[in-house]
Amino acid sequence: MIETTISDRYRVEAEIGSGGMSTVYLAFDQTLERLVAIKVLAREISNDPSALERFRREARTVAQLSHPHVVMVIDAGEDDDRPYIVFEHVRGETLKSRIKRVGRLPVSEAVAYAIEIGRALEAAHERQLVHRDVKPQNVLIDEEGRAKVTDFGIARSLELGARPLTAAGRVVGTTDYVSPEQALGNEVTGQSDVYSLGIVLYEMLTGEVPFKGKSSMDVALKHVREGLPDVQKRRSEVSAALAAVVEKATAKEMANRYPSASEMVRDLEEVLAYEAARGQTEGEATAVLRQLPKAVLTKSSSRKRLARLLAFGVGILALALAAGLVIENARDNENASPIAADLSVIRLGERDAIDYDPLPGDRHENTATTSLVLDGDRRSAWETERYDTPEFGNIKDGVGIYLDAGRAVVARAIRISTPIESWTLELYVANTVPATVADWTRVGGGDLDATRKTFSLDTGGQRFRYFLVWISKLAKSPSGGFKAIVSELRLLG
């Protein structure tokens, strides 16, 4: 089609790229005198009703999206029985080409691009549209360094009544970035795009995709069965907070994954603010920083102040506190087990603490106040009910409170703050919540002989989702009777 004119308007000048269904050309719009990109459906499948409808749906889909990080549709039509879509021409390169050219990207730049892609997906998901093929090849980096998502060719509407154009059980999407549910041919939601974005972020940070195999099927099965290689081992300067975002975005189980692109973007914004505090922002990260919500910028300002103090010798702890990644001391008191000084807090929400009172208990132990152990305020606390003896009045063996990490993680210690001493606990782990304490796996414990103490977790480096603090002996309460009180819990890894 080179040097031909489409619909007496678009003069085709060069081929940009091609795929199984279509070819993309660079063309000159003779009416508005500007360069455009035209995607033309392959002639051999133009008579396929399913392919034709999918192509037309792409035009309608992207036309609904007016967003700075989505490549804009300008026009659509047919010429000589060949459907076409006209897009804005983005001068620059694909994100894939950039990664191939420079290797792994600067950390702040990778985070900035992930934020921009995530915002584009937010806009699509708000309109009940799932991209289903998020990959660096479908992200364009313009001359100003901005990321723009393109190629909604296999996008799927989630609206009720939308007719699927792909046979049930057929895998769509590129297997290097395919979500486990897509690989299995199951129904997809916006969380599938979140997974793919997590893989794209991983590739930006490490310079390579996480899984390789002899065939696309091998790679797809690894997305279903194998855990993601540790991003921090492949690139040491990746912070624990950013590694946690990658891990949560790429969780195999959808229940453990970010429920939406917006929640992933929110955490990435926090990470970018942290990188700015470290003075590690460059390129597109600077532009994205200017667009961060006011609340994030406020936090960022305090981080910057602490980062400046760090330069004058206040110490690494200040920066870690500013980032919300508290570096733990080697010991909390004389009797504590030695804990590695490089541990940081595994981020949890206030709803991730749950009381545990199995039979013969009544299954509840001050349920309404469990969130207080994760609220960051040592003045508030969760406490057990009052009992007549340290051994729970011979009613039961104990009560507890457990943390739900939201995904299986490698945790090496747990820190406990309390206003009263001299009570005893045991620490357990599991990947499903057992009905009895006997079915948990014990990994530590001891006496609470200080108001703040860190206990090692003997997990052997294995990943667990649930972490139980089981109280087996109570302390004498100042108000009478016996109880245990927990002001704060911190899971460290």
N, C-alpha and C positions, 0 to 999 in steps of 0.2 A: 504493500500500500504506500510505500515511500513515493513522495512527489504527487500523490493523488489528493483530491479534495473531497472531504466528507460533507455531505449536505450543502454543497456550494459555499461552505463557510470555513471549514477547518482544513488547512493545508498541511498534510503529514510530512514531517521533515526527517524523523529518525525513529528507530525502535528503541524503547527504553528497557523493556523486559517482556517475558512471556511465561505463561503457565499452561496447565492442561485445558483450561476453558477459554482463555482470552489472551490477547496481546495488548501491551500498553505502548502507545506511541507519543512522541513529542510532536505537537502540532502548533501551527500559528493561526490564531483566531483573526480572520481577516476583517470581521465586523468591528471588534473592539481593539484590534491591533495589539495583541498580547500572546505570549506563549501559554499553552495549556497542555494537559496530559489527557489522552483519550484512551479509554479501555474499550476494545472491540471484541465482541464475542466471536470465537472461532467459527468459521463457516460450516465445518463438518458437524457441529452440534447446535447450530442455529435452529434446526428443525426439531430439536428435542424439547418437548413442552416443559419438562422439569427444569432443564438447564436454562431455558429461556425465562421461566418464571423466577428462578433464583437470581438471574442477572438483573431482571427488572426490579426485583425486591431490593437488591443492593442499592440501586439508584434511589428508590423511595426511602430506604433505610437511612442512608447517609444524608439525604436531603433534609431529614428531620433534625439532624444534629448540626447546630450552629455553635461551634466551640473552637477556641483558639488552638487546641491541640488535636483536632480532627481535620483531615484533609477535606476541603469543601467541594461539594458537587455543584457544578455550574450549569450543566445542561445534560439532556439525555434524548435519545431518538433512535431512528433506524435509517440506514442508507444502503440501498441495494440489498434489502432483506437482511442486513447485518446490524443488530442492535449495538449501540455504543453508549458510553457514559463519559461526560467531559468533567474533569477535575481541575482544580487549581494546580498550576505547575509549581512544585516546591523545588527551588534550587538548593542543591546540597547533596547529601548521600544518605543511604539507609544506615540505621543503627548497626546492622550486621556488618556493612562495609567498614564502618568506623572501628568496630571491635577488631576486625581482621587487619586493619591498617595500623592501629596503635596498640593492640593488645588490651589488657585490662585497663579500664578507665579509672581516673582519679575517683576516690571513694565518694567525695561530695558530688561530683558530676554524675556518677551512677545513681546516687540517691535522688538528685534533681530530676533526671530523666524518668526514673521510676515514678516520681510524684506527678510529672506531667502526663505520662501514660495513664497512671491511675486516675487522674482527673478526667481524662478523655473517656475512660471506661465508666466512671461515675455518671457522666452525662448520658452515655449509651444505656446504662442499666436503669437510670431514672425513667427512660422511655421504653423500658422493658425489652431492651435489645442486648443480646449476648454476642460478642465478637466471634468467639470460638476458634480463632487462629491468631492469638497474640504471640508475636515473635519479632525479633529484631529486624527481619526482612520487611515487616509491615509497619515499621516505624521510620519516618523520614526525619532527618536532622537538617533544618534549613540553614541558610547562610548566617543567620543570627544566633544559631546554636539551639533553637527551640525544637522540641520533639513533637511530631504530628503523627497520629495513628491513621493508617489507611487500610484499604482492602477489607471491607466488610462483606466480601463475596459469599462467605458461608455463615454470616450472622443469622441469628435465630430470634424471632420474636417470642417473648414469654407470655404474651397476652392470651387470654382464654380464647379458644377458637382459631388461633393461628395454625395453619396447616403445615406440618413438617414436610420438608423437601428432601430429607435424607431417610433412607430405609432404616428401620429399627435395627439396632445392633451394629450399624456401620460406623467405623471410626472416622471422625472428621478432625481436621487440625493437623499440624505438623508434629510428628511424634517426639522430636527433641524437646517440645514444650507442652506436650499434651497432658491434661490432668488425668488422674487415675480413673475417674468416672467416664471421661471421654474415651480413654483407652479400652475400657470395658464395653463401650457402646451404649452406656446408660444416658439417661436424661441429664442435660447440663443446665446450670444456672450461672448467675454472675460469679459465683465462687470458682467456677472453672476458669474464668478469665483471671481471677485473683491468683490461682495456682500458676498459670502460664506467666503472669507478670513476675511472680516470685522466681521462676526459672530464668526469665530474662534478666532480672536483677542479679541473680547468681552469676550468669555469664558475663555481665558487665563488670562485676567485681573480680572475677577469676580469669576472664579471657577465654573460657571454654564452657561448654554445656556440661551438666553434671553426669549424664549417662551416655555411654557409647556402646555400640553393639554391632554385630555382623549384618543385621538387617533392621529395618524400621520396627518390625515386630519385636525384636529383642529389646530395643530401646523402650517401646511402649510398655512391655512387661516389667522393665526395671522401674518405670514410674509407678506401677501398681505395687510392686513387691519390695523394692529396696529403699532404704533410707537415704536421704540426700547426703552426699559427702560433706564433711564439716567445712563450712566456708572459711572459718577462722584458721583452720590448719592449712588451707590453700593460700590464704592471704592474712598474715598476722595482724596488719593494722586495722582490719575490720573490727569495730567495737562489738562488745557483747550485746548492746542494744540493737544494732543493725543485724547481727547474726540472729537475734531472736525474731526480728521481723521476717527475715528470709525463712526461718524455720516454721513460723506460724503460717505464712502465706502458702508454703508448700506441704502442709500437713496432708497425709494421705486421707485421713478421715475428715469429711466435710464438717463434722461437729467440732473438730479441733482447729479448723482453718478460720481465717478472718471471715466473718459473715458477709462482709461487703467490701468493695474497693475503697469506699470512703473511710472505713476504719483502718485499713492498711495505709492510706494516704496520711491520715492523722498521725500515726506512729512514725511514718517516714519524715514528716515535718518536724517532729520532735528530734529525730536523729540528725536531720540537717542543721537544726539550731545548735545541737551539741557540736557538730563538726565546725560550725562557725565560731563557737566559743574556743575551740582549739586552734583557730586560725587556719583551718584546713579547707576553706571553700575557694573554688575557682571556677572559671568558665560559666556555664549555664546555672550553676548553683547560686551565684550571686544574684542573678535575675529572679530565680525562684524564691530566694530569701526575702526579696522586697515584696513578694505577694503573700507571705505567710500570714495567717490570722493573727489578730492583735494579741490574743492570749498567748500564742506560741512565741511571738516576738518579745513579749514581756518576760517570759521565762528565759528567752535567749539573751536578753540584756543582762539579767542577773548572772547567767553563765559567763558572759564576756567579762564582767567585773571580776568574777572569781578566777577566770583564766588569766587576767592581768596580774592578780595577786599571786598566782602560781609563778609567774615569771620573776617575781621579787622574792621567791623562796618560801611562800606560805606552805607549799607542798602539794603533792598529787592528790591528797584526799579532798581538797577544795574542789578541784575540777571534777573528780568523780562524783561528789555530792551534787554539784551543779547539773551533771548529766543524769542524775537519778540512778547512778550505778555505784553504789557505796562499796568501796574496797574494804574488805574486812581485815581486822587486826589478826595477828598470828594467834593471840590468846585473848580471851575476855577476862579471865581471872586465873589465879594460880592453879586451880583444879581443872581447868578446861583442857580438852585435848588440843594439841597443836593443829591449827587450821592454816592452810596456805594463804599467804597474804594477797594473792592475786585474784581471789574470789570476788564476784560481784553479785548483786541482787538479781534474782530472776523476777521479772516484772509480773505482778499479779494485780487484778482488780479487787475492789472491796467485796464483791460478791463471790470471790473464789475461796472463801473460808466457810466451812460447813460443820455444824456440830454433829457429834457421833455418840449415840447412846443406844447400842443394840440390846436386844433382849438378854437378860430379864429387865432391862431398863425400859423407859416409856418412849424411846426413840427421839426424845427432844431434850436438849440441855441449853436453855437460854438461847433459843434460835434467833431471836430478834436482835441480839447484840454481837453475833459472830463477825460482822463486817468491821467491828472496831479493832480487830487485831491486824487489819491491813490498811487502816486509815492514816498511818503516819503520825499519829498523835499518841504519845505514851501516857497522856493524862486520861485517856479513855481506855476501857478494857472490857473483855469478855470474861465472865467468871462462871464457875460451876455453881450448881445449887448448893445450899448449905446442908451438910451432913453431920450426924452426931458423933461419928468417930473418924479417924484418918482412913479407915478401911471401908468407907461408904456404908457404915452401919450394917455390914454383912449382907447388904442387899444385892450387891453386884461387885464385879472385879474392878470396875473403873468406868470412866467416861473420857471422851476425847473431842478434839477438833481437828479437821483435816483440811489441807490445802489442795485445790484443784489447779494444776498448772496449765490446764487447757490443752495440753499435748504432752507426749512423753518427752522428758528432759533428763539430762544428766545433772543431778544435784549432789553436792558433796558435803553440805552442812546445812544446819538450820539454826537460826539465832532466835532466842526467846527472851523477851523482856517481861518482868513481873514486879509488882509493888510488894509482894510478900515472898519470903524464901522458904526453904525447907519442905518442898514437896517433890515427889518423885514422878518421873515420866519414862515412857518407852516410846521409841520412834519406829514407825512401820511404813512400808511402801506397797503400792499395788497399781495395776493398770485398769482394774475395774474395782468398784467399791464392794468389798465382801460384806456378808451379813453378820459375820462374827469376827472378833479380833484374832481368833486362831487362824483365820484364813489370810491374814495379811502377812507380809514378810518383814521380820524384825531386822532393823539396820543400825540400831543404836539406842541410847538412853542414858539415864543416870539421875542424880539428885540435882534439884534446882537450889544450889547453895549460894547463889548470888542473884542480884536483881536483874542481871543481864548476863547471858551465857550462850556460847556457841557450841553445838554438839556436832561431831562428825557423823556422816551418813555412810555406812559401809555398804555401798551399792555395787561395788566392783566395776564401776563405770557404766553400769546398765542404765537404760532410760526408764523412768516411771512417770506416771501422770499424777498420782495421788500420794500425799505425804501426811501421815497421821501422827499427831501428838496425843498419845494415850496416857492419861493421868491415872497412875495406879496407887498413889498415896497422897493424901491431902495435907495441907498445912493448917495450923490453928489460925482462925480468922480473928482480927481485932474486934469484930462485932459479935463474936461468939460462934461456937460450932467450928466446923472444918470445911475448907474449900480451897480451890486453886484459882488464881487470877492470871490472865494473860493479857498484857498490854499491847504487845506487838509480836508478830511472827515474821521472820525474814528467811526465805528460801535462797540458798546461795549455791552458785555453780560457776 
